[in-house]
Amino acid sequence: MGLTGTIPPQFGNLSFLVSLDLSYNNFQGELPPEFTRLLRLRAIDLSFNFLSGQTPQLLGDLEDLRMLSLENNSFSGFIPSSISKMKNLEFLNLKYNNLEGNIPIEIATLQRLKQLQRLGLSSNMLSGELPRSISECAQLQVLLLFQNNIVGTIPREVGNLLLLQYLDLGQNRLEGTIPDEIGHLHNLKELRMEQNALTGSIPLIIFNISSLEVLSMWNNQLEGPLPKKVGNLTMLNILDLANNTLTGVIPDEVGNLQELVGLTLYLNNFSGSIPIGISNISTLRAISLTNNHISGKLPSTIGKGLPNVEGIYLFENNINGVLPCSISNLSKLAVLELGGNVQFLSL
């Protein structure tokens, strides 16, 4: 059940309070302005409640604050520019609210937050362009902006965030090409840019980020081949480039991705045969190459090196030949889609 009701204004009398955690309860209503009396506060966590109203400008008076999390509430209005006064802030999490406003106007002053390491603004209604001044947050390790209405191009200055490990720009309205400078983020573990309107090819330099575990760019307008350098991403768990206009053959080097769990390339224009190396990635759980122009036979070894595969999706291609006997060894296989391959013969 958790605690209910509103947060009492008497909290403002707790003048020696250093940390306040009321997360995962059922508090509702607005934040009492008395909060701003708690000048010793270093951490506030009010996430996962039903709080509403605008985020008070006076929060900026809490200049010693290191952590502020208001995730998963119903806060509305603009992100208060006074947050930039929190010069010691390391963690700012405002995800899953109803915040709005033009990003350059409301949070361009984040460049003053020299200590900021994590910034979560996902799942709001933020608009405008991603401010170039974000590059001034040199300590930033996590930047989460997915599911907003951010427009324009990806600023090249993002490539200056050399400590960045997680970058999520998915489900916005970004357009233009992916800047080469993203390839300078050598500590990056997750790069998500899905469901935008990005064009051009994937910069080759991105395939030098050997620390990448997730590369997700599905549902854009990307074109060109998948380069052989994809084989450099040996830590990759998820490769999702579905629903673009990528062409050429799927390189054999995909077989180097021995940590891969999901290979999702459906709704592209890939041609050629399925690389034999794919059938030796023992960690794979799902292979989705549906709606391409894949031809040739299924690798005869497909049932020998995929002990964990649960789904194989090859619908609507040009695969021919017969179903290899080895496929009967796939003990975890739950879904096998081979329809729409008119030249394919059953076993």
C-alpha positions as CSV (number, residue, x, y, z in Angstrom):
1,M,0.0,0.0,0.0
2,G,2.6,2.5,1.1
3,L,2.2,6.0,2.6
4,T,-0.6,8.2,1.3
5,G,-1.7,11.8,1.5
6,T,0.3,15.0,0.8
7,I,3.8,15.8,2.0
8,P,3.3,17.9,5.1
9,P,4.8,21.4,5.1
10,Q,6.2,20.7,8.5
11,F,9.0,18.9,6.8
12,G,10.5,22.3,6.3
13,N,11.2,22.4,10.1
14,L,13.7,19.5,9.8
15,S,16.6,21.9,9.4
16,F,19.3,19.3,10.0
17,L,17.9,16.9,7.4
18,V,20.6,15.7,5.0
19,S,18.8,12.9,3.0
20,L,15.1,12.5,2.3
21,D,13.8,9.3,0.6
22,L,10.0,9.0,0.2
23,S,10.1,7.0,-3.0
24,Y,7.7,4.2,-3.9
25,N,4.7,5.5,-1.9
26,N,1.3,7.0,-2.8
27,F,2.0,10.7,-2.0
28,Q,0.0,13.2,-4.0
29,G,-0.4,16.9,-4.4
30,E,2.3,19.5,-4.8
31,L,5.6,19.9,-3.2
32,P,5.3,22.3,-0.2
33,P,7.4,25.4,-0.7
34,E,8.8,24.8,2.8
35,F,11.1,22.2,1.3
36,T,13.4,25.0,0.3
37,R,14.2,25.6,4.0
38,L,16.1,22.4,4.1
39,L,19.4,23.9,3.1
40,R,21.5,21.0,4.4
41,L,19.8,18.5,2.0
42,R,22.1,16.6,-0.2
43,A,19.7,13.9,-1.5
44,I,16.0,14.0,-2.4
45,D,14.2,11.0,-3.8
46,L,10.5,11.4,-4.4
47,S,10.3,9.0,-7.3
48,F,7.3,6.7,-8.0
49,N,4.6,8.6,-6.3
50,F,1.6,10.6,-7.6
51,L,3.0,14.1,-7.0
52,S,1.8,16.9,-9.3
53,G,2.0,20.6,-10.0
54,Q,5.0,22.5,-11.3
55,T,8.5,21.8,-10.1
56,P,9.2,24.8,-7.7
57,Q,11.8,27.3,-8.9
58,L,12.8,27.6,-5.2
59,L,14.4,24.1,-5.4
60,G,17.4,25.9,-6.8
61,D,18.1,27.3,-3.3
62,L,19.2,23.9,-2.2
63,E,22.7,24.5,-3.5
64,D,24.3,21.6,-1.6
65,L,22.0,19.0,-3.3
66,R,23.9,16.1,-4.9
67,M,20.9,14.0,-5.9
68,L,17.4,14.9,-7.0
69,S,15.0,12.2,-8.3
70,L,11.4,13.0,-9.1
71,E,10.9,10.1,-11.5
72,N,7.5,8.7,-12.3
73,N,5.2,11.4,-10.9
74,S,2.9,13.9,-12.7
75,F,5.0,17.0,-12.5
76,S,4.2,19.5,-15.2
77,G,5.4,22.8,-16.6
78,F,9.0,23.8,-17.4
79,I,12.1,22.4,-15.9
80,P,13.1,25.3,-13.6
81,S,16.2,27.1,-14.7
82,S,17.1,27.6,-11.1
83,I,18.3,24.0,-11.0
84,S,21.5,25.4,-12.6
85,K,22.3,26.9,-9.2
86,M,22.8,23.4,-7.7
87,K,26.5,23.6,-8.6
88,N,27.2,20.3,-6.7
89,L,24.4,18.3,-8.4
90,E,25.6,14.9,-9.6
91,F,22.3,13.1,-10.3
92,L,19.2,14.7,-11.8
93,N,16.3,12.3,-12.6
94,L,13.1,13.8,-13.9
95,K,12.0,10.9,-16.1
96,Y,8.3,9.9,-16.6
97,N,6.6,13.2,-15.9
98,N,4.6,15.7,-17.9
99,L,7.4,18.3,-18.3
100,E,7.4,20.5,-21.3
101,G,9.1,23.4,-22.8
102,N,11.8,24.4,-25.3
103,I,15.0,22.7,-24.2
104,P,17.4,25.5,-25.1
105,I,15.4,28.0,-23.1
106,E,14.8,25.9,-20.0
107,I,17.9,23.9,-19.5
108,A,20.7,25.5,-21.5
109,T,22.1,26.7,-18.2
110,L,23.0,23.1,-17.4
111,Q,26.5,24.0,-18.5
112,R,26.9,25.4,-14.9
113,L,26.4,21.9,-13.5
114,K,30.1,20.9,-13.7
115,Q,29.6,17.9,-11.4
116,L,26.6,16.4,-13.1
117,Q,27.1,12.7,-13.9
118,R,23.6,11.4,-14.6
119,L,20.8,13.3,-16.4
120,G,17.5,11.6,-17.0
121,L,14.7,13.5,-18.8
122,S,13.1,10.7,-20.7
123,S,9.3,10.2,-21.2
124,N,8.2,13.8,-20.9
125,M,7.0,16.3,-23.5
126,L,10.2,18.3,-23.9
127,S,10.6,20.1,-27.2
128,G,13.1,22.2,-29.1
129,E,16.7,21.2,-29.9
130,L,19.3,19.5,-27.8
131,P,21.4,22.4,-26.5
132,R,25.0,22.4,-27.6
133,S,25.9,23.6,-24.1
134,I,25.3,20.1,-22.8
135,S,28.9,19.4,-23.8
136,E,30.0,21.6,-20.8
137,C,28.8,18.8,-18.4
138,A,32.2,17.2,-18.7
139,Q,31.5,14.6,-16.0
140,L,28.3,13.3,-17.6
141,Q,28.1,9.5,-17.7
142,V,24.4,9.0,-18.4
143,L,22.2,11.1,-20.8
144,L,18.7,9.8,-21.2
145,L,16.3,11.8,-23.4
146,F,14.2,9.2,-25.1
147,Q,10.5,9.6,-25.7
148,N,10.2,13.4,-26.0
149,N,9.6,15.8,-28.9
150,I,13.2,16.9,-29.4
151,V,13.8,18.2,-32.9
152,G,16.8,19.2,-35.1
153,T,20.1,17.5,-35.5
154,I,22.3,15.8,-33.0
155,P,24.9,18.4,-31.9
156,R,28.5,17.5,-32.7
157,E,29.4,18.7,-29.3
158,V,27.9,15.6,-27.7
159,G,31.1,14.0,-28.8
160,N,32.9,16.0,-26.2
161,L,31.2,14.0,-23.3
162,L,34.2,11.6,-23.1
163,L,33.0,9.9,-19.9
164,L,29.5,9.1,-21.4
165,Q,28.5,5.5,-20.9
166,Y,24.8,5.6,-21.8
167,L,23.3,7.8,-24.5
168,D,19.6,7.4,-25.3
169,L,18.0,9.8,-27.8
170,G,15.4,7.3,-29.0
171,Q,11.8,8.2,-29.9
172,N,12.2,11.8,-30.6
173,R,12.0,13.8,-33.9
174,L,15.7,14.1,-34.6
175,E,16.8,14.4,-38.2
176,G,19.9,14.7,-40.3
177,T,23.0,12.5,-40.2
178,I,24.7,11.0,-37.2
179,P,27.8,13.1,-36.4
180,D,31.2,11.4,-36.6
181,E,32.0,12.9,-33.2
182,I,29.8,10.2,-31.5
183,G,32.6,7.8,-32.3
184,H,34.8,9.7,-29.8
185,L,32.8,8.3,-26.9
186,H,35.1,5.5,-26.2
187,N,33.4,4.6,-22.9
188,L,30.0,4.2,-24.4
189,K,28.1,1.0,-23.4
190,E,24.6,1.8,-24.8
191,L,23.9,3.9,-27.9
192,R,20.2,4.3,-28.6
193,M,18.8,6.5,-31.4
194,E,15.7,4.5,-32.5
195,Q,12.5,5.9,-33.9
196,N,13.8,9.2,-35.2
197,A,14.2,10.5,-38.8
198,L,18.0,10.1,-39.0
199,T,19.5,9.8,-42.5
200,G,22.7,8.8,-44.2
201,S,25.0,6.0,-43.3
202,I,26.1,4.9,-39.8
203,P,29.5,6.5,-39.3
204,L,32.4,4.0,-39.5
205,I,34.0,5.4,-36.4
206,I,31.2,4.2,-34.3
207,F,32.3,0.7,-34.9
208,N,35.6,1.5,-33.1
209,I,33.7,1.8,-29.8
210,S,34.7,-1.6,-28.5
211,S,32.9,-1.1,-25.2
212,L,29.4,-1.0,-26.9
213,E,26.9,-3.5,-25.5
214,V,23.8,-2.1,-27.2
215,L,23.5,-0.4,-30.6
216,S,19.9,0.4,-31.4
217,M,19.0,2.6,-34.4
218,W,15.8,0.9,-35.6
219,N,13.1,2.8,-37.4
220,N,15.1,5.6,-39.0
221,Q,16.0,6.3,-42.6
222,L,19.6,5.1,-42.5
223,E,21.2,3.7,-45.7
224,G,24.3,2.1,-47.0
225,P,25.9,-1.2,-46.0
226,L,26.6,-2.7,-42.6
227,P,30.4,-2.4,-42.5
228,K,32.7,-5.3,-41.8
229,K,34.0,-3.3,-38.8
230,V,30.8,-4.3,-37.0
231,G,33.0,-7.3,-36.0
232,N,35.0,-5.0,-33.7
233,L,32.1,-4.7,-31.3
234,T,32.9,-7.9,-29.5
235,M,31.0,-6.8,-26.3
236,L,27.7,-6.2,-28.2
237,N,24.6,-7.8,-26.7
238,I,22.0,-6.1,-28.9
239,L,22.3,-5.1,-32.5
240,D,19.0,-3.6,-33.7
241,L,19.0,-1.7,-37.1
242,A,15.6,-2.8,-38.2
243,N,13.3,-0.8,-40.4
244,N,15.9,1.3,-42.3
245,T,17.1,1.1,-45.9
246,L,20.4,-0.6,-45.3
247,T,21.8,-2.6,-48.3
248,G,24.5,-5.0,-49.2
249,V,25.4,-8.3,-47.6
250,I,25.4,-9.0,-43.9
251,P,29.2,-9.3,-43.3
252,D,30.7,-12.5,-42.1
253,E,32.3,-10.5,-39.3
254,V,28.9,-10.5,-37.5
255,G,30.1,-14.0,-36.4
256,N,32.7,-12.3,-34.2
257,L,30.0,-11.0,-31.9
258,Q,30.2,-13.8,-29.4
259,E,28.2,-11.9,-26.7
260,L,25.3,-11.2,-29.0
261,V,21.8,-12.0,-27.6
262,G,19.6,-10.2,-30.2
263,L,20.3,-9.7,-34.0
264,T,17.5,-7.6,-35.4
265,L,17.8,-6.5,-39.1
266,Y,14.3,-6.9,-40.4
267,L,12.7,-4.5,-42.9
268,N,15.9,-3.5,-44.8
269,N,17.3,-4.3,-48.2
270,F,20.0,-6.8,-47.2
271,S,20.9,-9.3,-49.9
272,G,23.3,-12.3,-50.2
273,S,23.3,-15.3,-47.9
274,I,23.1,-15.7,-44.1
275,P,26.7,-15.7,-42.8
276,I,27.7,-19.1,-41.5
277,G,29.3,-17.4,-38.4
278,I,25.9,-16.4,-37.1
279,S,25.1,-20.1,-36.4
280,N,28.1,-20.2,-34.0
281,I,27.0,-17.4,-31.6
282,S,26.0,-19.5,-28.7
283,T,24.5,-16.6,-26.7
284,L,21.9,-15.7,-29.4
285,R,18.3,-15.9,-28.4
286,A,16.7,-14.1,-31.4
287,I,17.6,-13.7,-35.1
288,S,15.3,-11.5,-37.1
289,L,16.1,-10.9,-40.8
290,T,12.4,-10.8,-42.0
291,N,11.6,-8.7,-45.1
292,N,14.9,-8.4,-46.7
293,H,16.3,-10.0,-49.9
294,I,18.3,-12.7,-48.3
295,S,19.0,-15.6,-50.6
296,G,20.8,-18.9,-50.7
297,K,20.4,-21.8,-48.3
298,L,20.2,-21.9,-44.5
299,P,23.6,-22.7,-43.0
300,S,23.8,-26.5,-42.5
301,T,25.3,-25.8,-39.0
302,I,22.4,-23.6,-37.9
303,G,21.2,-26.2,-35.3
304,K,24.6,-27.0,-33.9
305,G,25.9,-23.7,-32.4
306,L,22.7,-21.9,-31.2
307,P,21.8,-23.7,-27.9
308,N,19.9,-20.7,-26.5
309,V,18.0,-19.5,-29.6
310,E,14.3,-19.0,-29.0
311,G,13.2,-17.3,-32.2
312,I,14.4,-17.4,-35.8
313,Y,12.5,-14.9,-38.1
314,L,13.3,-15.2,-41.8
315,F,9.9,-14.4,-43.3
316,E,9.7,-12.8,-46.7
317,N,13.1,-13.4,-48.2
318,N,14.5,-15.4,-51.1
319,I,15.9,-18.4,-49.2
320,N,15.9,-21.7,-51.0
321,G,17.0,-25.3,-50.5
322,V,15.7,-27.5,-47.7
323,L,15.4,-27.2,-44.0
324,P,18.7,-28.6,-42.4
325,C,18.3,-31.6,-40.2
326,S,20.4,-29.9,-37.5
327,I,17.6,-27.5,-36.8
328,S,16.0,-30.3,-34.7
329,N,18.8,-29.7,-32.1
330,L,17.4,-26.3,-31.2
331,S,15.8,-27.4,-28.0
332,K,14.8,-23.9,-26.9
333,L,13.3,-22.8,-30.2
334,A,9.8,-21.5,-29.7
335,V,9.2,-19.5,-33.0
336,L,10.4,-20.4,-36.5
337,E,9.2,-18.2,-39.3
338,L,10.2,-19.2,-42.8
339,G,7.0,-18.2,-44.7
340,G,7.2,-16.1,-47.9
341,N,10.4,-17.8,-49.2
342,V,8.8,-19.2,-52.4
343,Q,11.8,-21.3,-53.4
344,F,12.1,-22.9,-50.0
345,L,11.4,-26.6,-49.7
346,S,10.4,-28.5,-46.6
347,L,12.6,-31.2,-45.1
